[in-house]
Each structure stands twice: as C-alpha cells, then as structure tokens.
Amino acid sequence: MTKEVFIKDVMTKPATIAKSAKITEALDKMLAEGLDPLIAVHNNSVVGTVSRQAIAKKLGSRQNSGLAPTAIHVASVVEEDFTSVYPDENTNVLIPLLQKYKLVVVYDPDHKLIGQVTAGDLLRKFQPDDGMESAIEKVLTIEADERVVHLRRRMLDDNITRFVVTEHEKYTGIVTETDVAVAMREFRKQVDGNHQDHRIRNLLVKDIMSSPLITMERTAKTSDVINLMLKKNISSIPVMEKGRLAGVVTRRSLVNAL
C-alpha cells in the first residue's frame, strides 16, 4: 500500500521579499539561494511573486535607463503568478497547479503563510513514469557573437527564457533570463545613463552567457537529470544525442510530464 504524501511533507520554508525592497536585493537573494520566484509580501500578506524574468525585463527597458538598479523597487515587478493550498491536502493537487503556476504558497487554517512548493520541491518526491523522453522540449540556439539587444528582443517578443549558445558550430554555453538580469544590473551600475544606448549595442551574448554548457545524454536516467538540476541550482539542462543538440529538459517540463 502506497503511503499518502501530503503537502506538508514536500513544502519548504517560504522565501519572501518585501514589496518595498529594491529589485537588486530580490535578485541577490534568488541567486544566493537558487530560487525563482520569490514571494512578495506587504504587511505580512502575500501580494504576488517576483521572478528573474520580470527583473530582466525591467532592467532592460529603455524607459528605466535613467534609473539606477537600486532605485527600482520590487513593487514595480510584482506578478500574480501563484496560487495557494493547505498543508494537509494531498500532493496530487500540486501537479496541475505547478503546471500552471511557478509557485504554490501554503497557508495554515488562519491564512498565515507557512510554506511554499516549487517545481524543484515536487521533483524531489516525484518523477515522470515514462522517463525523461516525454519531458524533452525544443530548444533554440543563438550565436555567441549576436548582440544582447537582439537576444532581449527575441526573448520578449516570443516569450523565450533560454537559448543554447553556439560558436564555430560548437555548443559553448547557455543564456537565460538570469544571465540577462545579472548583466543588465551590472551594466546599469557601471555605465552612465547618457551612454547606455550606445554601449549596450556592443554587448554580445558571449559576454553574458553561462559557460561551459552543462548537458546530459538522451539516455540518462531522469533521476540523474533532476539531481543535477537541484545540485547545480539550475532550471534546465540541454539534452544531447550522438553529439548533437536534441532538446532541453526543464523543471517545468518535468512537472508537465508527471
């Protein structure tokens, strides 16, 4: 007989950030703790979430080019990309919820925030029955010498969160919304607002990408893929087959395959 698993068995401590905090504080906390998104709170109440993608979009906007990153607050990037559950509910309710939302918050009977569940938390307990194959998704590539302004435009226009980077027909790295957020923060700190438009056009994908590229073979065990993601605090792993890029597995795609 299979033991029933409850949400209280998989939830973790809620990772929160004040709505009034600076987005640089939120980004630093996400990077230090390997989290995405954070729960935004105001007067001890949950008001939404803040993600790396939202921060990257905000920092990359020309509309905000005159503002220092430390002058932009979490309130300006809060999204309502979450839902809620109670600790004594069965974990079966989490799968459809995490297929739709990035985060599930956990309340006690008095509606006090006591925990959270992310895709990573769920994958520590469950994995797809038919292995990794059903979780492999198409992945796009981008040249290392492509300009970051073009990368950002593709991300925004097509809602793409990652590209595998190629150079001289080799796979050399990956660039995600996290890389863009970190790069935009550093760029905005170092370059005066009057010169940003000119300087940013010289910023290339290879200047901000994560390298070397971490990959797994298509024949790898799903448990090994999940363990590597959790150990490295990464959200995706490109999949290789006979030396060629076959796709990508993400935390979200693995939850979708459950």
N, C-alpha and C positions, 0 to 999 in steps of 0.2 A: 504494500500500500504506500503510495507516494505521500510524503509529508506535505501538508499545506504550507505554503510560504506567504507571509503577509508583508505588507508594505513596510512595516516597522523593521522587518528583517533585512531589507535592502537599502533603506533610506540612509542618508548621511547628514551630517551637520549642515544647516543652511549657510550658504556663502552669500553674505549680504554686503551691500554698499549703500550709503546714504544718498538719497536723491540730490542732496546739496553738495556732494563730493565732486571733485574735479575728475574729468574723464581719464586723466593721466593716472590718478590713483586707482581707478577701476581697472585700467589696462595692466598696471603693475601687479595688482592682486591676481588677475586672471593668469598672467604669465608665471608668477611665483608659485601659484597653487595648481596650475594646469587645469583651470576651469573656464567654461564658456557655455552659457552666460552666467552673470551674477544676478542675484535678486535685489532689485532696487526697493528701498524702504523709505518711508516718511512717517515720523511719529509712531514708530513701531508697527506700521501697517505696510503690507506689500502693495506697491504701486505698479510694478511691472518688472521687466528684465532689461539688462544692458549687455549687449554682445560685442564681440570683437569686430564683427562685420559692421555694426552700426557705428562704432568708433572710427573704423577705417573710412567709412563713407563721410562722416562728419569732418574728420581731419583733412580729407582730400577735397573737400568742397571749396571752390573759389570764393564763395560767399563768406567763408570764415577765414580767409587767408590773412586778414589783418589782425586776427586774434591769436594770442599765444595759447598753446595747448592747455596750459594751466589756468586759463581764463574761461574755459568751456566746462560746463557742469553736466553731471550725469542726467539731470532733468531733461536736457535737450536731446538725449538719445534713447530715452526710455521707450520700450515697446511692450505690448501686452501679449508676448509670446509664451504664455504659461497657462496652466490650469492647476486645480488643486484636488487633493484626496485626503483620506484619513488613515491613520496608521494601522487600523485593524481590518482594512479592506484587503482582499486577496490580490496578489501581484498580477493576476491575469488582467486586471483593469488597466495596468500600466502600458501594456504593449500597444494598444490602439492610441492611447494618449501620447506616448513618446514617438509614435509615427507621425503625429500632427504637430506636437509642440517640442521645443528644445528642452523644456524643463517642466517638472511637476513639483509643486510645492506641497508640503504636508502640514496640515493643521491639526491641533488637538480639538476636543469637543467644544472648547471655549474660543475657537478660531484663533488660537495663538500659533504662530509659526514655530514648528519644532523640527522640521527636516526638509529634505529635497531629494528628488530622484532624477538622475540624468541617464542618457543612453549608456554611459560607461558603468554606472551603478547597476543597471539592469543586466548588462552583458557579463558582469562578474558572476551572475547566478544562472543565466540562460544563454544558449546559443542556438543558431538555426539547426533544425533536424537534418537537413539535406546538405550540410556543409557550407563551404564558402561560395560555391558556384552561383547560388541564387542572390548573393549579395554583391556580386561584381557589377559595377556600373561603368558606363562610358566615361572616359576622361579626355580632356582636351590638352593640347600641348601649345607652348609658346616659345619663341626663340629667345635665347639669353640676351641678345642684343636689341630686343624690342624695347621701346620706351615705356616707362612706367605709366605715363599718361594714357597710352593706348591700352595697357593692361587694365587700368582702372575703368576705362570706358567700357571695355568688354565685360568686366565683372558687373558693372552697374546695369548696362543695357540688357544683358542676358541672365542676370542673377546667378553668375558663376562664382564659386567660392575658392576654387583652386585650379591651377594649371601645372602640369609637369613641364619642366624646362628642358629644352634641347639645345645642344651646341655641337656643331660639326657632326650631326647625325648620331650624337650620343645623348643619353638622358643624364643630365648633370645636377638636377635639383628639383625642388617644388616651390611654388609661390602661392601663398594662401592669403586670406583676408587678414590673418595675424601678421604676416610679413609686411603687408601694406600699412596696417595700423601702426606698427612699430616704426617703420620707415618714415611715415608721414609725421609722426610725433618728433622724431629726431631731426627731420628736415626743417620742420617749422621752428624748432628751437634754435637751429643753427643759422638759418637764412632769414634775413630781414624781409618783411612783407613786401617791400617795394621791388625786390629782386626775385621773388619766388616763381613767378610765371616763367621767367627766362631760365632759371636754374633747374626747375623741375623737369623741363623738357630734355635736359641732359642726363637725367636719372634713368638707368637701364634696369631691366629685370634682373640681370646677373648681379647688380649691386645690392639687391634686397632679398634675393631668394634664399631658401634654406638648402644647404648642401653639406655633405653628399646626400644623394637620394636614398632613402630607406625603402626597400622593396621586399616583396615576398613572391615566391613562385606560386603558380596557379594550383599546384599540387599540395600546397601547405595545408596543415590542419587548421581549422577555424579557431581552435583554442590557442594555437600559437600566434595567430594574427591578432586576436583580442588581447592576449597577454603582452604582446609587443606594443600595441597601441597604448595600453594602460601604463606600461613601464616607461615608455618614452613621452607620455602625456601628449600624444598626437591624435588627431581626429581622423586621419586617413592613411592608407598605405597603397601605393601603386602595385599592381599585380603584373608579373612578368611571365611570359611563356616562350620558351626557346629563344631567349634574348630580346624579344620584342614586347612592347607595352600592350597588355591585354585589357587593361581597365584599371579601376580603383575600387577598393573596399573602404567604406567609411563607417563610423559608429552608427550613423543614421541608417545606412543601407543594411547593416547587420540587424538592427532593430526591425526594419521593414521586412526582413526575411524570416522573422520569428513566427 
